[in-house]
Amino acid sequence: MLFIDLASGFTDYDLTKHIPTIWKENPDIIWFNVVVDQHRNDETNNWSWNGLLTIAQEWQAYAQGRNSGKHVAIVTENYWITQLVNKALGPIFPGSTFKCFKDHAEATAWALTGPRPEMQ
């Protein structure tokens, strides 16, 4: 499992520079299911749809379809993030399944039901 905590102040720069570094420094992470914790996040963030599209393109080039079925749970109470996840993330991250949760434990339990490295 990979846990990502998006704290306040998260920007496009953080998204496009730091997230790919995680992949490059930990190549087996491609097989990990993910929990993104957005619940501590507030309106001071400055990441955009363009930043998200950039990271999606980089992920597709990096993953090359090797992570089909990966579960990505997002912990948030933000209505707009939930709508974004439900309607937009699946198409730009093909092969991954996204779901929002308000509770970290429920998000983790769901993410654990996704394929694991030993199943590949």
C-alpha distances in whole Angstrom, upper triangle without the diagonal:
4,6,10,13,16,19,23,24,22,24,24,24,21,19,21,21,18,15,16,17,13,13,16,15,12,13,11,8,10,9,5,5,6,8,11,13,16,18,20,21,25,27,28,25,26,24,26,25,26,24,21,23,23,19,19,22,20,17,19,21,18,16,20,19,16,13,15,14,11,10,10,11,13,15,18,22,23,25,25,22,21,24,23,19,22,24,23,19,19,22,21,18,19,17,14,15,15,15,16,16,19,17,13,13,14,12,9,11,11,8,8,11,10,11,9,10,12,14,15
4,7,10,13,16,19,21,18,20,20,20,17,16,17,17,14,12,13,14,10,11,14,13,11,12,11,7,10,10,6,6,5,6,8,11,14,16,18,18,22,24,24,22,23,21,22,22,23,20,18,21,20,17,17,20,18,15,18,19,17,15,19,18,17,14,16,15,11,11,9,10,12,13,17,20,21,24,23,20,20,23,21,18,21,23,22,18,19,21,20,17,19,17,14,15,14,15,16,16,18,17,13,14,15,12,10,13,13,10,11,14,12,13,11,12,15,17,17
4,7,10,13,16,18,16,18,19,19,16,15,17,17,14,12,14,15,11,13,16,15,13,15,14,11,13,13,10,9,6,5,6,7,11,13,14,15,19,21,21,19,21,19,21,22,23,20,18,21,21,17,18,21,19,17,20,22,19,18,22,21,20,17,19,17,14,12,10,10,10,11,14,17,19,21,21,18,18,21,20,17,20,23,21,18,19,22,21,18,20,19,16,16,14,15,14,14,15,14,10,12,14,11,9,13,13,10,12,15,14,16,15,16,19,20,20
4,6,9,13,14,12,14,15,16,12,11,14,14,11,9,13,13,10,12,16,15,14,16,16,12,14,15,12,11,8,6,5,6,9,11,12,12,16,18,18,15,17,15,18,19,20,17,15,18,18,15,16,19,18,16,19,21,18,18,22,22,21,18,20,19,15,13,11,10,9,10,13,16,17,20,19,15,17,20,18,16,19,21,20,17,18,21,19,17,20,20,16,16,14,15,14,14,15,15,12,14,16,12,12,15,16,13,15,18,17,18,18,19,22,23,23
4,6,10,12,10,13,15,16,12,12,15,16,13,11,15,15,13,16,19,18,17,20,20,16,18,19,16,14,11,8,6,5,6,9,8,9,13,15,15,13,15,14,17,19,20,17,16,20,20,17,18,21,20,18,22,24,22,22,25,25,24,22,23,22,18,16,13,12,10,9,11,14,15,18,18,15,16,20,18,16,20,22,21,18,20,23,21,19,23,23,19,19,16,16,14,14,14,14,11,14,16,13,13,17,17,15,17,20,20,22,21,22,25,26,26
4,7,8,7,10,12,13,10,10,13,14,12,11,15,16,14,17,19,19,19,21,22,18,19,21,18,17,13,11,7,6,5,8,7,6,10,12,12,9,12,11,14,16,18,14,14,17,18,15,17,20,19,18,21,23,22,22,26,26,25,23,24,23,20,18,14,13,10,10,10,13,13,16,16,13,15,18,16,15,19,21,19,17,20,22,20,19,22,23,20,19,16,16,14,15,15,15,13,17,18,15,16,19,19,17,20,23,22,24,23,25,28,29,28
4,6,6,10,13,14,11,12,16,16,14,14,18,18,17,20,22,21,22,24,25,21,23,24,21,20,16,14,11,8,7,8,6,5,8,11,10,9,12,12,15,18,20,17,16,20,20,18,20,23,22,22,25,27,25,26,29,29,29,26,28,27,23,21,18,16,13,12,12,14,14,17,17,15,17,20,18,18,22,23,22,20,23,25,23,22,26,27,23,23,20,19,17,17,16,17,15,18,20,18,18,22,22,20,23,26,25,27,27,28,31,32,32
4,6,9,13,14,11,13,16,17,15,16,19,20,19,22,24,24,25,27,28,24,26,28,25,23,19,17,14,11,9,10,7,5,6,8,6,6,9,11,14,17,19,16,17,21,21,19,21,24,24,23,27,28,27,28,31,32,32,29,31,29,26,24,20,19,16,14,13,15,14,17,16,15,18,20,19,19,23,24,23,21,25,27,24,24,28,29,26,25,22,21,19,19,18,19,18,21,23,20,21,25,25,24,26,29,28,30,30,31,35,35,35
4,6,10,11,9,11,14,15,14,15,18,19,19,22,23,24,25,27,28,25,26,28,26,25,21,19,15,14,12,13,11,8,8,8,5,4,7,9,12,16,17,14,16,19,19,18,21,23,22,23,26,27,26,28,31,31,32,29,31,30,27,25,22,21,18,17,16,17,16,19,17,16,19,21,19,20,24,24,23,21,25,26,24,24,28,29,26,26,23,23,21,22,21,22,21,25,26,23,24,28,27,26,28,31,30,32,32,32,36,36,36
4,7,8,6,7,11,12,11,11,15,16,16,18,20,21,22,24,25,22,23,25,22,22,18,16,13,12,10,13,11,8,10,10,8,5,6,6,10,13,14,11,12,16,15,14,17,19,19,19,22,23,23,24,27,27,28,26,28,27,24,22,19,18,15,16,15,17,15,18,16,14,18,19,17,17,21,22,20,18,22,23,20,20,24,26,23,23,20,21,19,20,20,21,20,23,24,21,22,26,25,23,26,28,27,29,28,29,33,33,33
4,5,5,6,9,10,10,11,14,15,16,18,20,21,22,24,26,22,23,26,24,23,20,19,15,15,13,16,15,12,12,11,9,6,4,4,8,11,11,8,10,14,13,12,15,17,17,18,21,22,22,23,26,27,28,26,28,28,25,24,20,20,17,18,17,19,17,19,17,15,19,20,17,18,22,22,19,18,21,22,19,20,23,25,23,24,21,22,21,22,22,24,23,26,27,24,25,28,27,25,28,30,28,30,30,30,34,34,33
4,5,5,6,8,10,10,12,14,16,17,18,20,21,22,24,21,21,24,23,23,20,19,16,17,15,18,18,15,15,14,12,9,7,4,6,9,8,5,8,10,9,9,13,14,14,15,18,19,19,21,23,24,26,24,26,26,23,23,20,20,18,19,19,21,19,20,18,16,19,20,16,17,21,21,18,16,20,20,17,17,21,23,21,23,20,22,21,23,24,26,24,28,28,24,25,29,28,25,28,30,28,29,29,29,33,33,32
4,5,5,6,8,10,11,12,14,16,17,18,20,21,24,21,21,25,23,23,21,21,17,18,17,20,19,16,17,17,14,11,9,8,10,13,11,8,11,13,11,11,14,15,14,16,19,19,19,21,24,25,26,25,27,28,25,25,21,22,20,22,21,24,22,24,21,19,22,23,20,21,24,24,21,19,22,23,19,19,23,25,23,25,23,25,24,26,26,28,26,29,30,26,27,30,29,27,29,31,29,30,30,29,33,34,32
4,6,5,5,7,10,10,12,14,15,16,18,19,21,19,19,22,21,21,18,17,14,15,14,18,16,14,16,16,14,10,10,8,11,14,13,9,11,14,12,11,14,16,14,15,18,19,18,20,23,24,25,23,26,26,23,22,19,20,18,19,19,22,20,23,20,18,21,22,19,19,23,23,21,18,22,22,19,19,22,24,22,23,21,22,22,23,24,25,23,26,27,23,24,27,26,24,26,29,27,27,27,27,31,31,30
4,6,6,6,8,10,11,12,14,16,17,18,20,17,17,20,18,18,15,15,13,14,13,17,17,14,16,16,15,11,10,7,9,11,10,7,7,10,9,7,10,12,11,12,15,16,15,17,20,21,22,20,22,22,20,19,16,17,15,17,17,20,19,21,18,16,18,20,16,16,20,20,17,15,18,19,15,15,19,20,18,20,18,20,19,21,22,23,21,24,25,21,22,25,24,21,24,26,24,25,24,25,28,29,27
4,6,6,7,9,11,12,13,15,16,17,20,17,17,20,19,20,17,18,16,18,17,21,20,18,20,19,18,14,12,10,11,12,10,7,8,10,7,6,10,10,9,10,14,14,13,16,18,20,21,20,22,23,20,21,18,20,18,21,21,24,22,24,21,18,21,22,18,18,22,22,18,16,19,19,15,15,18,20,19,21,20,22,22,24,26,27,25,28,28,24,24,28,26,23,26,28,25,26,25,25,29,29,27
4,6,6,7,9,11,11,13,15,16,19,17,17,21,20,21,18,19,17,19,19,22,21,19,21,21,19,16,14,12,14,15,14,10,12,13,10,9,13,13,11,12,16,15,14,17,20,22,22,21,24,25,22,23,20,22,20,22,23,26,24,26,24,21,24,25,22,21,25,25,22,19,22,22,19,18,21,23,21,23,22,24,24,26,27,28,26,29,29,26,25,29,28,25,27,29,27,27,26,25,29,30,28
4,6,5,7,9,10,11,13,14,17,14,16,19,17,18,16,17,14,16,16,20,19,17,20,20,18,15,15,13,15,17,16,12,13,15,13,10,14,15,12,13,16,16,15,17,20,22,21,20,23,24,21,21,18,19,18,20,21,24,23,26,24,21,23,25,22,21,25,25,22,19,22,23,19,18,21,22,20,22,21,23,23,24,25,26,23,25,27,23,23,26,25,22,24,27,24,25,24,23,27,28,26
4,5,5,7,9,10,11,12,14,12,12,15,14,15,12,14,12,14,15,18,18,17,19,20,19,16,15,13,15,15,15,11,11,13,11,8,11,13,10,10,13,14,12,14,17,18,18,17,19,20,17,17,14,16,16,18,19,22,22,24,22,18,21,22,19,18,21,22,19,16,18,19,16,15,18,19,17,19,17,20,20,21,23,23,21,23,24,20,20,23,22,19,21,23,21,21,20,20,24,25,23
4,5,5,6,9,10,10,13,11,11,15,14,16,14,16,15,18,18,22,22,21,23,24,22,19,18,15,17,17,16,12,12,13,11,8,10,11,8,8,11,11,9,11,14,16,16,16,18,20,17,18,16,18,18,21,22,26,25,27,25,21,23,25,21,20,23,24,20,17,19,19,16,14,17,18,17,19,19,22,22,24,26,26,24,26,26,23,22,25,24,20,22,24,21,21,20,19,23,24,22
4,5,5,6,8,10,13,11,12,16,15,17,16,17,16,19,20,23,23,21,24,25,23,20,20,17,19,20,19,15,15,17,14,11,14,15,11,11,15,14,12,14,17,19,18,18,21,22,19,20,18,20,20,22,24,28,27,29,27,24,26,27,24,23,26,27,24,21,22,23,20,18,21,21,20,22,22,24,25,26,28,28,25,27,28,24,23,26,26,22,23,26,23,23,21,20,23,25,23
4,6,5,6,8,10,8,10,13,12,14,12,14,14,16,18,21,21,20,23,25,23,20,20,18,20,21,20,16,16,18,16,12,14,16,12,11,15,15,12,13,17,18,17,16,19,20,17,17,16,18,18,20,22,26,25,28,26,23,24,26,23,22,25,26,23,20,21,23,20,17,20,20,18,20,20,22,22,24,25,25,21,23,24,21,20,23,22,19,20,23,20,20,18,17,20,22,21
4,6,5,5,8,6,7,11,11,13,12,15,15,18,20,23,24,23,26,27,26,23,22,19,21,21,20,17,16,17,15,11,13,14,10,9,12,12,8,10,13,15,13,13,16,18,15,16,15,18,19,21,23,27,27,29,27,23,25,26,23,21,24,25,22,19,20,21,18,15,17,17,16,19,19,21,23,24,26,26,23,24,25,21,20,23,22,18,19,21,19,18,16,15,18,20,18
4,6,6,9,9,10,13,14,16,16,19,19,21,23,26,26,26,28,30,28,25,24,21,23,23,22,18,18,19,16,13,15,15,11,11,14,12,9,11,14,16,15,15,19,21,18,20,19,22,22,25,27,30,30,32,30,27,28,30,27,25,28,28,25,22,23,23,20,18,20,20,19,22,22,25,26,28,30,30,26,28,29,25,24,26,26,22,23,25,22,21,19,17,20,22,20
4,6,9,9,11,14,14,17,16,19,19,21,23,26,26,25,29,30,28,25,25,23,25,25,24,21,20,22,19,16,18,18,15,14,17,16,13,14,17,19,18,17,21,22,19,21,20,22,23,25,27,31,31,33,32,28,29,31,28,26,30,31,28,24,25,26,23,21,23,22,21,24,24,26,27,28,30,29,26,27,28,25,23,26,26,22,23,25,23,21,19,17,20,22,21
4,6,6,8,11,11,14,14,16,17,20,22,25,25,25,29,30,29,26,26,24,25,26,25,22,21,22,20,17,18,19,15,14,16,16,12,13,16,17,15,15,18,19,16,18,17,20,21,23,26,30,30,32,31,27,28,30,28,25,28,29,27,23,24,25,22,19,21,20,19,21,22,24,25,26,28,27,24,25,26,23,20,23,23,19,19,22,19,18,15,13,16,19,17
4,5,6,9,10,14,14,18,19,22,24,27,28,27,31,32,31,28,28,25,26,26,25,22,21,21,19,16,17,17,14,12,14,13,10,10,13,14,12,12,16,18,15,17,17,20,22,24,27,31,31,33,31,28,29,30,27,25,28,29,26,22,22,23,21,18,19,18,17,20,21,24,26,27,29,29,25,26,27,24,21,24,23,19,19,21,18,17,14,12,15,17,15
4,5,6,8,11,13,16,18,21,24,27,28,28,31,33,32,29,29,26,28,27,27,24,22,23,21,18,18,19,16,14,15,15,12,10,13,14,11,11,14,16,13,15,16,19,21,23,27,30,31,32,31,28,28,30,27,25,27,28,26,22,22,23,22,18,19,17,16,19,20,23,24,26,28,27,24,24,24,22,19,21,21,17,16,18,16,13,11,8,11,13,12
4,5,5,8,9,13,14,17,20,23,24,24,27,29,29,26,26,23,24,24,24,21,19,20,19,15,16,17,15,12,14,15,11,10,13,14,11,10,13,14,11,13,13,15,17,20,23,27,27,29,28,24,25,27,24,21,24,25,23,19,19,21,19,16,17,15,14,16,17,19,21,22,25,24,20,21,21,18,16,18,18,14,14,16,14,12,10,9,12,14,13
4,6,8,10,14,15,19,21,24,26,25,28,30,30,26,26,23,24,23,22,20,18,18,17,14,13,15,12,9,11,12,8,6,10,10,8,6,10,11,9,11,12,15,17,20,23,27,27,28,27,24,24,25,23,20,22,23,21,17,17,18,16,13,14,12,11,14,16,18,21,22,25,24,22,22,22,19,17,19,18,14,15,16,13,11,10,9,12,13,11
4,7,10,13,16,19,22,25,26,26,30,31,32,28,29,25,26,25,25,23,20,21,21,17,16,18,16,12,13,15,12,9,12,11,8,6,9,10,7,10,11,15,17,20,23,27,28,29,28,24,24,26,24,20,22,24,22,18,17,19,18,14,14,12,11,13,15,18,20,21,24,23,21,21,20,17,16,17,16,12,12,13,10,8,6,5,9,9,8
4,6,10,12,16,19,21,23,23,27,29,29,26,27,24,25,24,25,22,19,21,21,17,16,18,17,13,15,17,14,12,15,14,11,8,11,10,7,8,9,12,15,17,20,24,25,26,26,22,22,24,22,19,21,23,21,18,17,20,18,15,15,13,11,13,14,16,18,19,21,20,17,17,17,14,12,14,13,9,9,11,9,8,6,7,10,11,11
4,7,10,13,16,19,21,21,25,27,27,24,25,22,23,22,24,21,18,20,20,17,16,19,18,14,16,18,16,13,16,14,13,9,11,9,5,5,6,8,11,14,17,21,22,23,23,19,19,21,19,16,18,20,19,15,15,18,17,13,14,12,9,10,10,12,14,15,18,17,14,14,14,11,9,11,10,6,7,9,6,7,7,9,12,12,13
4,6,10,13,15,17,17,21,23,24,21,22,19,20,20,21,19,16,18,19,15,15,18,17,14,16,18,16,14,18,16,15,12,13,12,8,6,5,6,8,11,14,18,19,20,20,16,16,19,17,14,16,19,17,14,14,17,16,13,15,14,10,10,10,11,12,13,15,14,12,13,13,9,8,11,10,6,9,11,9,11,11,13,16,16,16
4,6,9,12,14,14,18,20,21,19,21,18,20,20,22,19,17,19,20,17,17,20,19,16,19,21,19,18,21,20,19,15,17,14,11,8,6,5,6,7,11,14,16,18,18,14,14,17,16,13,16,18,18,14,15,19,18,15,17,16,13,12,10,10,10,10,12,11,8,10,10,7,6,10,9,7,10,12,12,14,14,16,19,19,20
4,6,9,11,11,14,17,18,15,17,15,16,17,19,16,14,17,18,15,15,19,18,16,18,21,19,18,22,21,20,17,18,17,13,11,7,6,5,6,9,12,13,16,15,12,12,15,14,12,15,17,16,13,15,18,17,15,18,17,14,13,10,10,9,10,11,12,9,12,12,9,10,13,12,10,13,16,15,17,17,19,22,22,23
4,6,7,8,12,15,16,14,16,15,17,18,21,18,16,19,20,17,18,22,21,19,22,25,23,22,25,25,24,21,22,20,17,14,11,8,6,5,7,10,12,14,15,12,13,16,15,13,16,19,18,16,18,21,20,18,21,21,17,16,13,12,10,9,9,10,7,11,12,9,10,14,14,12,15,18,17,20,20,22,25,25,26
4,6,5,9,11,12,11,13,13,15,16,19,16,15,18,20,17,18,22,22,20,23,25,24,24,27,26,26,23,24,22,19,16,13,10,7,5,5,8,8,12,12,9,11,14,13,12,15,18,17,15,18,21,19,19,22,22,18,17,14,13,10,10,10,11,10,14,14,12,13,17,16,15,18,21,20,23,23,25,28,28,29
4,5,8,11,13,13,16,16,18,19,22,20,18,22,23,21,22,25,25,24,26,29,28,27,30,29,29,26,27,24,22,18,15,12,9,6,5,6,8,12,13,11,12,15,15,14,17,20,20,18,21,24,23,22,25,25,21,20,16,14,11,10,8,9,9,13,14,12,14,17,17,17,20,22,22,25,25,27,30,30,31
4,7,10,11,11,15,15,18,20,23,20,19,23,24,22,23,27,26,25,28,30,29,29,32,31,31,28,29,27,24,21,18,15,12,9,8,10,10,14,15,13,15,18,18,17,20,23,22,21,24,26,25,24,27,28,24,23,19,18,15,13,11,12,12,15,17,15,17,20,20,20,22,25,25,28,27,29,32,33,33
4,7,8,7,11,12,14,17,19,17,16,20,21,19,21,24,24,23,26,28,27,27,31,30,31,28,29,27,24,21,18,15,12,10,8,10,9,13,13,11,14,16,16,16,19,21,20,19,22,24,23,22,26,27,23,22,19,18,15,14,13,14,14,18,19,17,18,22,21,20,23,26,25,28,28,30,33,33,33
4,6,7,10,12,14,17,19,18,18,21,22,21,23,26,26,25,28,31,30,30,33,33,33,31,31,30,27,24,21,19,15,13,10,10,9,12,12,12,14,17,16,17,20,21,21,20,24,26,24,24,28,29,26,25,21,20,17,17,15,17,17,21,22,20,22,25,24,24,27,29,29,31,32,33,37,37,37
4,5,8,10,12,15,18,17,17,20,21,21,23,26,26,26,28,31,30,31,34,34,35,32,33,31,28,26,22,21,17,16,13,13,10,13,12,12,15,16,16,17,20,21,20,20,24,25,24,25,28,30,27,26,22,21,18,19,17,20,20,24,24,22,25,28,27,26,29,31,31,33,34,35,39,39,39
4,7,10,12,16,17,16,17,20,21,20,23,25,25,26,28,30,30,31,34,34,35,32,33,32,29,27,24,22,19,18,15,16,13,16,15,14,18,19,18,20,23,23,22,22,26,27,25,25,29,31,28,27,24,24,21,21,20,22,22,26,26,24,26,29,29,27,31,33,32,34,34,36,39,39,39
4,6,9,12,14,12,13,17,17,17,19,21,21,22,25,26,26,27,30,30,31,29,30,29,26,24,21,20,16,16,14,15,13,15,14,12,16,17,16,17,20,21,19,19,22,24,21,22,26,27,25,24,21,21,19,20,19,21,21,24,25,22,24,27,27,25,28,30,29,31,31,33,36,36,36
4,6,10,11,10,11,14,15,15,17,19,20,21,23,25,25,26,29,29,31,28,30,29,27,25,21,21,18,18,17,18,15,17,14,13,17,18,16,17,21,21,18,18,22,22,20,21,25,27,24,25,22,22,20,22,22,24,23,27,27,24,26,29,28,27,30,32,30,32,32,33,37,37,36
4,7,8,6,8,11,11,11,13,16,16,17,19,21,21,22,25,26,27,25,26,26,23,22,19,19,16,17,16,17,15,16,13,12,16,16,13,15,18,18,15,15,18,19,16,17,21,23,21,21,19,20,18,21,21,23,22,26,26,23,24,27,26,24,27,29,27,29,29,30,34,34,33
4,5,5,6,9,10,11,12,14,16,17,19,20,21,22,24,25,27,25,26,25,23,22,19,19,17,18,17,18,15,16,13,12,15,15,12,14,17,16,13,13,17,17,14,16,20,22,20,21,18,20,19,21,22,25,24,28,27,24,26,29,27,25,28,30,27,29,30,31,35,34,33
4,5,5,6,9,10,10,12,14,15,16,18,20,21,22,22,25,23,23,23,22,21,18,19,16,19,17,19,16,16,12,11,14,13,10,12,15,13,10,10,14,13,11,13,17,20,18,19,17,18,18,21,22,25,24,28,27,23,25,28,26,24,27,28,26,28,29,30,33,33,31
4,5,5,6,9,10,11,12,14,15,17,18,20,21,22,24,23,24,24,23,23,20,21,19,22,21,22,20,20,16,15,18,17,13,15,18,16,13,13,16,15,12,14,17,20,19,21,19,21,21,24,26,28,27,30,30,26,28,30,28,26,29,30,28,29,30,30,34,33,31
4,5,5,6,9,10,11,12,14,16,17,18,20,21,23,22,23,23,21,21,18,19,17,20,19,21,19,20,16,15,18,17,14,15,18,17,14,13,16,15,12,13,17,20,18,20,18,20,20,23,24,26,25,28,28,24,25,28,26,24,27,28,26,27,28,28,32,31,30
4,5,5,6,9,10,10,12,14,15,16,18,18,20,19,19,20,18,17,15,16,14,17,17,19,17,18,15,12,15,15,11,11,15,14,10,9,12,12,9,10,14,16,15,16,14,17,17,20,22,24,22,25,25,21,22,25,23,21,24,25,22,24,25,25,29,28,27
4,5,5,6,9,10,11,12,14,15,16,17,19,18,19,20,18,19,16,18,17,20,20,22,20,20,17,15,17,16,12,13,16,14,10,9,12,11,7,9,12,15,15,17,16,18,19,22,25,27,26,28,27,24,25,27,25,23,26,26,23,24,25,26,30,29,27
4,5,5,6,9,10,11,12,14,16,17,19,19,20,21,19,20,18,20,19,22,22,25,22,23,20,18,20,20,16,16,19,18,14,12,15,14,10,11,14,17,16,19,18,21,22,25,27,28,27,30,29,25,26,29,27,24,27,28,25,25,26,26,29,29,27
4,5,5,6,9,10,10,12,14,15,17,16,17,18,16,17,15,17,16,19,20,23,21,22,19,17,19,19,15,15,18,17,14,11,13,13,10,9,13,15,14,16,16,18,19,22,24,26,24,26,26,22,23,26,23,21,23,25,22,22,22,22,26,26,24
4,5,5,6,9,10,10,12,12,15,14,15,16,14,15,13,16,16,19,20,23,21,22,19,16,18,18,14,13,16,15,11,9,10,10,6,6,9,12,11,14,13,17,18,21,24,25,24,26,25,21,22,24,22,19,22,23,20,20,21,21,25,24,22
4,5,5,6,9,10,11,12,15,15,16,18,16,18,17,20,20,23,24,27,25,25,22,20,21,21,17,17,19,18,14,12,13,11,8,8,10,13,13,16,17,20,22,25,28,29,27,30,29,25,26,28,25,22,25,25,22,22,23,22,26,25,23
4,5,5,6,9,10,12,14,14,16,18,16,18,17,20,20,23,24,27,26,27,24,21,23,23,19,18,21,20,17,14,15,14,11,10,12,14,14,18,18,21,23,26,28,29,27,29,29,25,25,27,25,22,24,25,22,21,22,21,24,24,22
4,5,5,6,8,10,11,10,12,14,13,14,13,17,17,21,22,26,24,25,23,20,21,21,18,16,19,19,15,12,13,13,10,8,10,11,11,14,15,18,20,23,26,26,24,26,26,22,22,24,22,19,21,22,18,18,18,17,21,21,18
4,5,5,6,7,9,10,11,14,13,15,15,18,19,23,24,28,26,27,24,21,22,22,19,17,19,19,15,13,12,11,9,7,8,10,11,14,16,19,22,25,28,28,27,28,27,24,24,25,23,20,22,22,19,18,19,18,21,21,18
4,6,5,9,10,12,14,17,16,18,18,22,23,26,28,31,29,30,27,25,26,26,22,21,23,22,19,16,16,15,12,11,12,13,14,18,19,23,25,28,31,32,29,31,30,27,26,28,26,23,25,25,21,20,21,19,23,22,19
4,6,9,9,10,13,16,14,17,17,20,21,25,27,30,29,30,28,25,26,26,23,21,23,23,20,17,17,17,14,12,13,13,14,17,19,22,24,27,30,30,28,29,29,25,24,26,24,21,22,23,20,18,18,16,20,20,17
4,5,6,6,9,12,11,14,15,18,20,23,26,29,28,29,27,24,24,25,22,20,22,22,19,16,15,15,13,10,10,10,11,15,16,20,23,25,28,28,26,27,26,23,22,24,22,18,20,20,16,15,15,14,17,16,13
4,6,8,10,13,13,16,17,21,23,26,28,32,31,31,29,26,26,27,24,22,23,23,20,17,16,15,13,11,10,10,12,16,18,22,25,28,31,31,29,30,29,26,25,26,24,21,22,22,18,16,17,16,18,18,14
4,6,6,10,10,14,15,19,21,25,27,30,30,30,28,25,25,25,22,20,21,21,18,16,14,13,13,10,8,7,10,13,16,20,23,26,29,29,27,28,27,24,23,24,21,19,20,19,15,14,15,14,17,15,12
4,6,9,10,13,15,19,21,25,27,31,31,31,30,26,26,27,24,22,23,23,21,18,16,16,16,12,11,9,11,14,17,20,23,26,29,29,27,27,26,23,22,23,20,17,18,18,14,11,12,11,13,12,9
4,6,6,10,12,15,18,21,24,27,27,28,27,23,23,24,22,19,20,21,19,15,13,15,14,11,10,7,8,11,13,17,20,22,25,25,23,23,22,19,18,19,17,14,14,14,10,8,9,9,12,11,8
4,6,9,12,15,18,22,24,27,27,27,26,23,22,23,21,18,18,19,18,15,12,13,14,10,8,5,6,9,12,16,19,21,25,25,23,24,22,19,19,19,16,14,15,13,10,8,11,11,14,11,9
4,6,9,13,16,19,22,25,25,25,24,21,20,21,19,16,16,17,17,14,11,13,14,11,9,5,5,6,10,13,16,18,22,22,21,20,18,16,16,16,13,11,12,10,7,6,10,11,14,11,10
4,7,10,13,16,19,22,23,23,23,19,18,20,18,15,16,17,16,13,11,14,14,10,10,7,5,6,9,11,14,16,20,20,18,18,16,14,13,14,11,8,10,9,6,6,8,10,13,11,11
4,6,10,13,16,19,20,20,20,17,15,17,16,12,13,16,15,12,11,14,14,11,12,9,6,5,6,8,11,13,16,16,14,15,13,10,10,11,8,5,8,8,5,8,10,12,15,14,14
4,7,10,13,16,17,17,17,14,13,15,13,10,12,14,13,10,10,14,13,10,12,11,7,6,5,7,9,11,14,14,12,14,12,9,9,11,9,6,10,11,9,11,12,15,18,17,17
4,7,10,13,14,15,16,12,11,14,13,10,11,15,14,12,12,16,16,13,15,14,10,8,6,5,6,7,10,10,9,11,9,5,7,9,7,6,10,11,10,13,15,17,20,19,20
4,6,10,10,12,12,9,8,12,11,8,11,14,14,11,13,16,16,14,17,16,13,11,7,6,5,6,8,9,9,11,10,7,9,12,10,10,13,15,14,17,18,20,23,23,23
4,7,9,11,13,10,9,13,13,11,13,16,17,15,16,20,19,18,20,20,16,14,11,9,6,5,5,6,6,9,9,7,9,12,11,11,14,16,16,20,20,23,26,25,26
4,5,8,10,7,7,11,12,11,13,16,16,15,17,20,20,19,22,22,18,16,13,10,7,6,5,8,9,12,12,10,13,15,15,15,18,20,20,23,24,26,29,29,29
4,6,9,8,8,11,13,12,14,16,17,17,19,22,22,22,24,25,21,19,15,12,9,8,6,9,11,14,14,13,16,18,17,18,21,22,23,26,27,30,33,32,33
4,6,5,6,9,10,11,12,15,15,15,18,21,20,21,23,24,21,19,15,13,10,10,9,13,14,18,17,15,18,20,19,20,23,24,24,27,28,31,34,33,34
4,6,5,6,9,10,11,12,14,15,17,19,20,20,23,24,21,19,15,13,10,11,11,14,16,19,18,16,20,22,20,21,24,25,24,28,29,32,35,34,34
4,5,5,6,9,10,11,11,13,16,17,17,18,21,23,20,18,15,13,11,13,13,17,18,22,20,18,21,23,21,21,25,26,25,28,30,32,35,34,34
4,5,5,6,9,10,10,10,13,15,15,16,18,20,17,15,12,11,9,11,12,15,16,19,17,15,18,20,18,18,22,22,22,24,26,28,31,30,30
4,5,5,6,9,10,10,12,15,16,16,18,19,16,14,10,8,6,9,10,13,15,17,15,13,17,18,16,16,20,20,20,23,25,27,30,29,29
4,5,5,6,8,10,12,14,14,16,17,19,17,14,11,10,9,12,14,17,19,21,19,17,20,22,19,19,23,23,22,25,27,29,32,31,31
4,6,5,5,7,10,11,11,13,15,17,15,13,10,11,10,13,15,18,19,22,20,17,20,22,19,19,22,22,21,24,26,28,31,29,29
4,6,6,5,7,10,10,11,13,14,11,10,7,7,7,11,13,16,16,19,17,14,17,18,15,15,19,19,17,20,22,24,27,26,25
4,6,7,8,10,12,12,13,15,12,10,7,7,8,12,14,17,18,20,17,15,18,19,16,16,19,19,18,20,23,26,28,26,26
4,6,7,8,10,12,13,15,13,12,10,11,12,15,18,21,21,24,21,18,21,22,19,19,22,22,20,22,25,27,30,28,28
4,6,6,7,9,11,13,12,11,10,12,13,16,19,22,22,24,22,19,22,23,20,19,22,22,20,22,24,26,29,27,26
4,6,5,6,8,11,9,9,7,10,11,15,18,20,20,22,20,17,19,20,17,16,19,19,17,19,21,22,26,24,23
4,6,5,6,8,7,6,7,10,12,16,19,21,21,22,20,17,19,20,17,15,18,18,15,17,19,21,24,22,21
4,6,6,9,9,10,11,14,16,20,23,25,25,26,24,21,23,24,20,19,22,21,18,19,22,23,26,24,23
4,6,9,9,11,11,15,17,20,23,25,24,26,25,21,23,24,21,19,22,22,19,20,22,23,26,24,22
4,6,6,8,9,13,15,19,22,23,22,24,22,19,20,21,18,16,19,19,15,16,18,19,22,21,19
4,6,8,10,14,17,20,24,25,24,25,23,20,21,22,19,17,19,18,15,15,17,18,21,19,17
4,7,10,13,17,20,23,24,23,24,22,19,19,20,16,14,16,15,12,11,14,15,18,16,14
4,7,10,13,16,20,20,19,20,18,15,16,16,13,11,14,13,10,10,13,14,17,16,14
4,7,11,13,17,18,17,18,15,13,14,14,11,9,12,11,9,11,14,16,19,17,16
4,7,10,14,15,14,16,14,10,12,13,10,9,13,12,11,13,16,18,21,19,19
4,7,10,12,12,13,11,8,11,12,9,9,13,12,12,15,17,20,23,21,22
4,7,9,10,12,10,7,11,12,10,11,14,15,15,18,20,23,25,24,25
4,5,7,9,7,6,9,11,9,11,14,15,15,19,21,24,26,25,26
4,7,9,8,8,11,13,12,14,16,18,19,22,23,26,29,28,29
4,6,5,6,9,10,11,12,14,16,18,21,22,25,27,27,28
4,6,5,6,9,10,10,12,15,16,19,19,22,24,24,26
4,5,5,6,9,10,11,13,15,18,18,21,23,23,25
4,5,5,6,9,10,11,13,17,18,21,23,22,24
4,6,5,6,9,10,12,15,16,19,21,20,22
4,5,5,6,9,10,13,13,16,18,18,20
4,6,5,7,10,13,13,17,18,17,20
4,5,5,7,11,12,16,18,16,18
4,5,6,9,10,13,15,14,16
4,5,8,8,11,13,12,15
4,7,8,12,13,12,14
4,6,10,12,10,11
4,7,8,6,7
4,6,5,7
4,5,5
4,6
4
